Amino acid sequence: MANEFAMIEGASRSLHLQVAREIAKSILSGALPQDSIIPSEMELCEQFGVSRTALREAIKHLSSKGLLESRPKIGTRVKSREHWNMLDSQLLSWMSGVGETSDTLTEFLALRRAIEPEAAALAAINASAEQRMRLSEYYQRMVEIAKSEDQSDWVETDLQFHRTVYLATGNSFYIPFANVLQVMFIGFFQHSSKEGGTCMSEHTAIYQAIMAGDPDKAREANLALLNNSNHRLPEENVA
């Protein structure tokens, strides 16, 4: 399949990452369809203006994320979506501005609804004294911002509040979601909060429940936050 790529410019040590990003974006956008064979090594080297070494490193990088698969005498094939590592932070960052954003954000919200209430419950049980202090700092800052006319710092503070909750679970399998949240959160907030609301009452309920060590109330409060109208996307269809 023919696919035109622009020449890559930049430091030699980052060339393979730039190439990987451009190929990944073509895959994510559908320009390189699933199960298709990507252009030959010679074609890609010429299009990108890079060496075979840089290209092979890029292919290897994308293969590790489940996007590509190379086979002798066949070439390099785009793997089906079920193999893509969608929780890879770098892959998520490459998705920005690619394809239908609302679909991605709707799926992300469904994921948050599935795991974040339980993360809040675990944080209520396992958060260390230091983590509770950090959560208090972010919460107090959120209170200040919510009362201010200038709410430009809300997104970053809200992100750090929820990231701290994930880190406070004490569960190694929840911690990577803090990194996923960091990549997706700003884009999610900008699209989901059309009214610019801060959902302060829901955040207060989460904070108070965690500080009180009440997992049931923390779980309930976090689910209430994610079900708030400010977290519903236009024409959302989440089961």
N, C-alpha and C positions, 0 to 999 in steps of 0.2 A: 504493500500500500504506500502511495506517495504521501509524504508529509514534509512540508517545508519548515525548517528551523532557521532562526537567525544566528549569525556568527556570535560566538561567545568571546567576551573580552574580560580581562581581569588577571589577578595573580595566578600563576601556574598551579599553586598548591590548592586553589579553590575551584579550578576549572571543572573537575569531575562533579563537584556539587552543583555548580551552575548548570551543567549538562543534565544531571539527574533531575534537577528541578524542572527544567523545560520539558523533558520527556514525561515526567510525572504529570505535569499540568495537561499535556496532550492526552494522556491516559484518563485522567480524572474528568476532563471535559468531554471525552468521547471521540476526540479527533483521531486517536489511536484506539479503535474498538477492542473490547475484550475478545480474546482468542485470536486476534489478528497477529500477523508477523510484522514486526517493525522493520523499517528500511535497513539495508545491509550496513555492515560496519564501515565499508568504504564510503557509502552515501552519507552516513551520519557524520563521519569525520570531516567530510568535505563541507556539509551544510553548517556544522558548528565551527569549523576551522580549528579543530583540536587534534591531538595525536591519538593513536590507537590506545595508548596507555591510559589517557584521560577518559576516553570513551568506555574502555573496558572496566575501569574503576566505577564509572557512573552506572553501568549495567549491573555490576556486582552489588552496588549500593541499593539499587532499586529491587534487585532480586531478594535482598535480605528483608525488604519490606513487603514482599509478596506480590509485587506488581509485575515482575518479569520472570521468564524462565528460558534459559538458553539450552538448546539441544543440538548436538552434532548433526550436520547435513540438513537440518531443518531451519535453523536460525533462532532468533530470540522472539518469543511469543508473549503477548500481553495475557497475563493470567486472569481468570474470572474474578469478579468482585469479592466473592466469598473468601478468597485467599488474601485480600489486601489487609494489612495491619492498620485498621482505622484508628487505633488508639496510639499510634506512633505520633509523637508531638510534631516532628518535622513534617510528616505527611499531612497532618491537620493544618499546619501553617501554609503548606503548598496549595491547599484547597481553597484558600481565601480568594474570593473573586472568580472562582471557577465553577461553572455550572449553575444550577438553581440553588441559590443560597438558602431560601426558605425551607427547602426539603432537608438540607443538612442540619439547619438549626432546629427544625421540628424533631428530627431524630435525636439530636443532642439533648433537647428538653426531655424527651422520653427516657433517655439514659439517666439524666439527673433525677427524674422522678423515681426511677427504679432503685438507685443506689444511695442518693444523698440523704434521704430521711434516716436510713439505717446508719449512715456515717455520723449523723448528728447524735443518734442514740448511743453509738459507741464512744463518741467524744464525751458525752455526759458521764460515762463510766470511767474512761481511761485517760482523759486529758490530765497532763501533769500541771503542777502549780505554775510553771513557766508558761505553758501553753494557755492556761486560763488567764494569766496576766496579759499575754499578747492579744488574746481574743477580746479582753476588756479594753485594751488600748484602741483596737480597731472599732469596737462598738461605740466607744465614747466619741471617736472621730466621726463615725457615721451620724450620731445624734447631732453633733455640731454642724455637719454639712447639711443635714435634712432641714435644719432651722435657718440656714443661710440662703441668701438669694443666689450666691455663686455655688453651684453644685458640680463644678467641673472635676472635682477630685472624687466624686462618689464612686465611679466605676472601679477605679484602682483600689479604693478602700474596701468596697464591697467584695471585690475579688480576693483580697487578702484575708478578709473575714472568713469567707467560705473555704479558702485554701487552708487556713489554720484548722478549721473543723476537720477536714480530711486528714491532715497531718496528726491531729490529736486522737484519731481512732485507735492508735496502737496496733493497727492491723496492716501488715506489710503489703497486702494486696489492694488495700484502699489508697495507699499513698501515691501510686502512679496517677490516680485520677486527679490529684492536685495539679499535676503537670498538664494533663489534658484540659482541665478547667482553665488553667492560665492561658493556654493557647486560644481556646474558644470563647472565653467569657466576654471579652470586650465586644466582639462581633455579635454575640448572642444578646447582650444587654442592649446594644444600639438598635437591634431589630425588634426585640420583644417588648421593650418598654416605650411604646409610642408616646405615652403621656409624660414620660420622664419621671414616673413615680419611683419613690424609694422603698415602698412596702415596709415602712419603719416599724409598724406594729408587729408584723410577722418576724422581722429580724430581732425585735426586742424579746418576743416569746422564745425564739431559738436560743438567744443568749442567756436569758434567765433560766431556762430549763437545763442548759449545759452547766451553768455555774452552780445550779442547785443539785446537780448530779441525778437528774430525773430523765432517764432514757425514753420513757413513754411520751412524756410531754415534748421532748426534743424532737422525736420522730414525727409527732403530730404537727408540731409547729413548722417543721421544715417542709412537710407535704403541703401544708396550707400556703406557705410562701410560693411553692412551685405551681399551685393551682390558682394563684391570684391572677386576675385578669391582665395584669401587666406582664405576665409570663406566657400569654397566649399569642401565637402568631396568627396573622390573617389567614382565614380559611383553613385553620389547623385541623388536622385529622389524626389525632393520636389515640390509639386504642387504650 
